Amino acid sequence: MLTLLEKVAGKPRRPLRVLNGPYAEAVLTARPLGYWRLDEIEGHIARDSSLNAHLATYEGGIAFFLPGADAPGLSTGSEINRAVHLAGAD
């Protein structure tokens, strides 16, 4: 789907910037064994944002890159917190 949108627009997609708000920075500073932000835009793999690279997989209904929780420390400036929404299992 994204490739089709690139073709219709006549230009490549912009790279996604992963922004760490104050909350994410605090979690990463604590050096967790794993930290899954659940901010993917596609696929079935949840990336581990910690340095340990423990991948996880999504199963069932998933809606990607929707607005996430709106709380102090989760967003940065004009960038909003993004998250997958889990819509149930098969």
Backbone as a printed PyTorch tensor [residue, N CA C, xyz], in Angstrom:
tensor([[[  0.8180,  -1.1860,   0.0000],
         [  0.0000,   0.0000,   0.0000],
         [  0.8710,   1.2630,   0.0000]],

        [[  1.9010,   1.2760,   0.8300],
         [  2.7580,   2.4600,   0.8810],
         [  3.4910,   2.6750,  -0.4330]],

        [[  3.8890,   1.5750,  -1.0740],
         [  4.5700,   1.6800,  -2.3670],
         [  3.6380,   2.2810,  -3.4120]],

        [[  2.3730,   1.8900,  -3.3750],
         [  1.3870,   2.4420,  -4.3040],
         [  1.2110,   3.9390,  -4.0680]],

        [[  1.1500,   4.3510,  -2.8240],
         [  1.0330,   5.7800,  -2.5210],
         [  2.2510,   6.5630,  -3.0020]],

        [[  3.4310,   5.9590,  -2.8900],
         [  4.6360,   6.6100,  -3.4070],
         [  4.5330,   6.7960,  -4.9170]],

        [[  4.0220,   5.7860,  -5.5810],
         [  3.9040,   5.8380,  -7.0420],
         [  2.9020,   6.9170,  -7.4590]],

        [[  1.7650,   6.9810,  -6.7900],
         [  0.7400,   7.9710,  -7.1180],
         [  1.2550,   9.3840,  -6.8380]],

        [[  1.9660,   9.5620,  -5.7230],
         [  2.4870,  10.8800,  -5.3630],
         [  3.6830,  11.2820,  -6.2130]],

        [[  4.3460,  10.3010,  -6.8310],
         [  5.5200,  10.5940,  -7.6520],
         [  6.7610,  10.9280,  -6.8510]],

        [[  6.7750,  10.5660,  -5.5790],
         [  7.9620,  10.8030,  -4.7570],
         [  8.0010,   9.7890,  -3.6200]],

        [[  9.2090,   9.5310,  -3.1150],
         [  9.3380,   8.5300,  -2.0440],
         [  8.7720,   9.0680,  -0.7230]],

        [[  8.3960,   8.1350,   0.1340],
         [  7.8910,   8.5370,   1.4520],
         [  9.0270,   9.1160,   2.2910]],

        [[  8.6710,   9.9900,   3.1770],
         [  9.6470,  10.5570,   4.1030],
         [  9.9850,   9.5110,   5.1640]],

        [[ 11.2240,   9.4570,   5.6020],
         [ 11.5520,   8.5080,   6.6710],
         [ 10.8380,   8.9100,   7.9600]],

        [[ 10.3780,   7.9090,   8.6940],
         [  9.7260,   8.1790,   9.9710],
         [ 10.7710,   8.5300,  11.0160]],

        [[ 10.4850,   9.5500,  11.7680],
         [ 11.3640,   9.9270,  12.8680],
         [ 10.7950,   9.3430,  14.1490]],

        [[ 11.6240,   8.6470,  14.8870],
         [ 11.2130,   8.1340,  16.1810],
         [ 11.6440,   9.1480,  17.2240]],

        [[ 10.6600,   9.7850,  17.8340],
         [ 10.9560,  10.8060,  18.8260],
         [ 10.7400,  10.2310,  20.2150]],

        [[ 11.6810,  10.4710,  21.0690],
         [ 11.5510,  10.0420,  22.4470],
         [ 11.1540,  11.2380,  23.2990]],

        [[  9.9340,  11.1980,  23.7970],
         [  9.5120,  12.2180,  24.7470],
         [ 10.1540,  11.9470,  26.0970]],

        [[  9.8640,  12.7760,  27.0820],
         [ 10.4530,  12.5940,  28.4140],
         [ 10.1610,  11.2230,  29.0260]],

        [[  8.9710,  10.6880,  28.8130],
         [  8.6410,   9.3730,  29.3770],
         [  9.5280,   8.2810,  28.7680]],

        [[  9.6260,   8.2640,  27.4380],
         [ 10.4510,   7.2480,  26.7740],
         [ 11.9070,   7.3720,  27.1930]],

        [[ 12.3930,   8.5910,  27.3160],
         [ 13.7840,   8.7940,  27.7510],
         [ 14.0020,   8.2450,  29.1670]],

        [[ 13.0230,   8.4700,  30.0490],
         [ 13.1400,   7.9590,  31.4180],
         [ 13.1590,   6.4380,  31.4310]],

        [[ 12.3090,   5.8200,  30.6150],
         [ 12.2890,   4.3510,  30.5500],
         [ 13.6200,   3.8380,  30.0190]],

        [[ 14.1130,   4.4110,  28.9380],
         [ 15.3620,   3.9510,  28.3390],
         [ 16.5640,   4.1840,  29.2530]],

        [[ 16.5280,   5.2630,  30.0380],
         [ 17.6080,   5.5350,  30.9920],
         [ 17.6800,   4.4530,  32.0650]],

        [[ 16.5330,   3.8420,  32.3700],
         [ 16.4870,   2.7730,  33.3820],
         [ 17.0590,   1.4550,  32.8490]],

        [[ 17.4280,   1.4270,  31.5790],
         [ 18.0220,   0.2470,  30.9320],
         [ 17.1690,  -1.0180,  31.1110]],

        [[ 15.9260,  -0.9950,  30.6100],
         [ 15.0550,  -2.1660,  30.7630],
         [ 15.5440,  -3.3280,  29.9030]],

        [[ 15.0960,  -4.5270,  30.2390],
         [ 15.4150,  -5.6990,  29.4210],
         [ 14.7170,  -5.6110,  28.0690]],

        [[ 13.5720,  -4.9560,  28.0280],
         [ 12.8450,  -4.7560,  26.7880],
         [ 11.8920,  -3.5900,  26.9280]],

        [[ 11.6690,  -2.8710,  25.8380],
         [ 10.7470,  -1.7340,  25.8390],
         [ 10.1220,  -1.6440,  24.4580]],

        [[  8.8750,  -2.0440,  24.3640],
         [  8.1560,  -2.0610,  23.0980],
         [  7.2670,  -0.8390,  23.0420]],

        [[  7.6080,   0.1130,  22.1890],
         [  6.8500,   1.3620,  22.0730],
         [  5.5100,   1.1430,  21.3730]],

        [[  5.4080,   0.0930,  20.5720],
         [  4.1880,  -0.2260,  19.8190],
         [  3.7700,   0.9390,  18.9240]],

        [[  4.7540,   1.5230,  18.2400],
         [  4.4900,   2.6620,  17.3610],
         [  4.7750,   2.3340,  15.8950]],

        [[  4.7450,   1.0530,  15.5570],
         [  5.0300,   0.6550,  14.1810],
         [  3.9450,   1.1730,  13.2350]],

        [[  4.3190,   1.3190,  11.9760],
         [  3.3700,   1.7890,  10.9770],
         [  2.8330,   0.6250,  10.1250]],

        [[  3.5230,  -0.5290,  10.1630],
         [  3.0750,  -1.6930,   9.3980],
         [  3.7950,  -2.9390,   9.9010]],

        [[  3.3370,  -4.1080,   9.4380],
         [  4.0100,  -5.3680,   9.7220],
         [  3.4710,  -6.1030,  10.9260]],

        [[  4.1400,  -7.1990,  11.2710],
         [  3.7170,  -8.0160,  12.4030],
         [  4.7950,  -8.0980,  13.4820]],

        [[  5.8100,  -7.2490,  13.3760],
         [  6.9090,  -7.2510,  14.3430],
         [  6.8560,  -5.9830,  15.1880]],

        [[  6.9180,  -6.1440,  16.4980],
         [  7.0280,  -5.0150,  17.4220],
         [  8.5040,  -4.8810,  17.7900]],

        [[  9.0850,  -3.7290,  17.4710],
         [ 10.5060,  -3.4960,  17.7450],
         [ 10.7450,  -3.2200,  19.2250]],

        [[ 11.8470,  -3.7030,  19.7090],
         [ 12.2920,  -3.4350,  21.0700],
         [ 13.1720,  -2.1940,  21.0220]],

        [[ 12.7740,  -1.1400,  21.7170],
         [ 13.5430,   0.1030,  21.7150],
         [ 14.7290,   0.0730,  22.6700]],

        [[ 14.8070,  -0.9550,  23.5160],
         [ 15.9660,  -1.0700,  24.4020],
         [ 17.1620,  -1.5400,  23.5680]],

        [[ 18.2970,  -1.6080,  24.1690],
         [ 19.4880,  -2.0650,  23.4540],
         [ 19.5420,  -3.5800,  23.3050]],

        [[ 18.5470,  -4.2920,  23.8170],
         [ 18.5810,  -5.7540,  23.8300],
         [ 17.9660,  -6.4180,  22.6050]],

        [[ 17.2560,  -5.6550,  21.7780],
         [ 16.7060,  -6.1440,  20.5060],
         [ 15.8470,  -7.3900,  20.6320]],

        [[ 14.9610,  -7.4290,  21.6190],
         [ 14.0000,  -8.5310,  21.7610],
         [ 12.7670,  -8.1840,  20.9180]],

        [[ 12.6060,  -8.8430,  19.7980],
         [ 11.4570,  -8.5760,  18.9450],
         [ 10.2380,  -9.3160,  19.4710]],

        [[  9.0760,  -8.7550,  19.2170],
         [  7.8090,  -9.3900,  19.5720],
         [  6.9550,  -9.4090,  18.3110]],

        [[  5.8960, -10.1900,  18.3160],
         [  5.0220, -10.2550,  17.1440],
         [  3.6000,  -9.8740,  17.5190]],

        [[  2.9270,  -9.2390,  16.5790],
         [  1.5170,  -8.9150,  16.7190],
         [  0.7000, -10.0730,  16.1700]],

        [[ -0.4130, -10.3630,  16.8030],
         [ -1.3470, -11.3710,  16.3050],
         [ -2.7490, -10.7950,  16.3740]],

        [[ -3.5830, -11.1690,  15.4340],
         [ -4.9660, -10.7040,  15.4530],
         [ -5.1310,  -9.3630,  14.7790]],

        [[ -6.2400,  -8.7020,  15.0790],
         [ -6.5580,  -7.4290,  14.4540],
         [ -5.7160,  -6.2950,  15.0030]],

        [[ -5.0770,  -5.5400,  14.0930],
         [ -4.1810,  -4.4620,  14.4810],
         [ -4.4710,  -3.2490,  13.5980]],

        [[ -4.5710,  -2.0940,  14.2100],
         [ -4.6550,  -0.8340,  13.4740],
         [ -3.3840,  -0.0630,  13.8180]],

        [[ -2.5950,   0.2770,  12.8120],
         [ -1.2700,   0.8590,  13.0210],
         [ -1.2550,   2.3800,  13.0590]],

        [[ -0.3150,   2.9130,  13.8120],
         [  0.1060,   4.3140,  13.8110],
         [ -1.0270,   5.2910,  14.0990]],

        [[ -1.9270,   4.9120,  14.9840],
         [ -3.0140,   5.7960,  15.3760],
         [ -2.5640,   6.6470,  16.5650]],

        [[ -3.2940,   7.7240,  16.8600],
         [ -2.9190,   8.5170,  18.0320],
         [ -2.9140,   7.6470,  19.2890]],

        [[ -1.8580,   7.7740,  20.0670],
         [ -1.7280,   7.0070,  21.2980],
         [ -2.2050,   7.8170,  22.4890]],

        [[ -1.7970,   7.3900,  23.6510],
         [ -2.1880,   8.0720,  24.8890],
         [ -1.7300,   9.5270,  24.8420]],

        [[ -2.5680,  10.4020,  25.3620],
         [ -2.2540,  11.8250,  25.3870],
         [ -2.0400,  12.2230,  26.8370]],

        [[ -0.8070,  12.1830,  27.2590],
         [ -0.4620,  12.5230,  28.6350],
         [  0.8600,  13.2800,  28.6410]],

        [[  1.0950,  14.0780,  29.6700],
         [  2.3740,  14.7990,  29.7420],
         [  3.5550,  13.8320,  29.6590]],

        [[  4.5390,  14.1920,  28.8680],
         [  5.7360,  13.3800,  28.7370],
         [  5.7040,  12.3860,  27.5920]],

        [[  4.5200,  12.1420,  27.0080],
         [  4.4410,  11.1660,  25.9190],
         [  4.6060,  11.8020,  24.5450]],

        [[  4.2530,  13.0530,  24.3970],
         [  4.3880,  13.7500,  23.1280],
         [  5.5160,  14.7640,  23.2300]],

        [[  6.0350,  15.1700,  22.0660],
         [  7.1270,  16.1360,  22.0290],
         [  6.7400,  17.2680,  21.0870]],

        [[  6.5240,  18.4530,  21.6170],
         [  6.1920,  19.6040,  20.7810],
         [  4.9590,  19.3370,  19.9350]],

        [[  5.0990,  19.4690,  18.6220],
         [  3.9620,  19.2630,  17.7210],
         [  3.7770,  17.7920,  17.3440]],

        [[  4.7080,  16.9330,  17.7360],
         [  4.6180,  15.4990,  17.4250],
         [  3.7600,  14.7960,  18.4670]],

        [[  2.7600,  14.0360,  18.0070],
         [  1.9100,  13.3250,  18.9510],
         [  2.4110,  11.9060,  19.1550]],

        [[  2.0480,  11.3440,  20.2640],
         [  2.3740,   9.9660,  20.5820],
         [  1.5810,   9.0430,  19.6530]],

        [[  2.2240,   8.0920,  19.0380],
         [  1.5630,   7.1410,  18.1360],
         [  1.5910,   5.7470,  18.7390]],

        [[  0.5840,   4.9310,  18.4070],
         [  0.5190,   3.5770,  18.9530],
         [ -0.3330,   2.6960,  18.0500]],

        [[ -0.1030,   1.4100,  18.1420],
         [ -1.0130,   0.4650,  17.4790],
         [ -2.2380,   0.3200,  18.3750]],

        [[ -3.3650,   0.0400,  17.7650],
         [ -4.5620,  -0.2860,  18.5230],
         [ -4.8640,  -1.7520,  18.2470]],

        [[ -5.0310,  -2.5070,  19.2990],
         [ -5.2940,  -3.9290,  19.1710],
         [ -6.7980,  -4.1360,  19.1320]],

        [[ -7.2670,  -4.7130,  18.0330],
         [ -8.7010,  -4.7880,  17.7770],
         [ -9.2620,  -6.1960,  17.9310]],

        [[ -8.6110,  -7.0680,  18.6610],
         [ -9.1410,  -8.4050,  18.8750],
         [ -8.3610,  -9.4650,  18.1250]],

        [[ -8.7310, -10.6850,  18.3740],
         [ -8.0450, -11.8340,  17.7770],
         [ -8.8560, -12.4110,  16.6430]],

        [[ -8.2220, -13.3040,  15.8900],
         [ -8.9040, -13.9850,  14.7870],
         [ -9.8580, -15.0200,  15.3200]]])
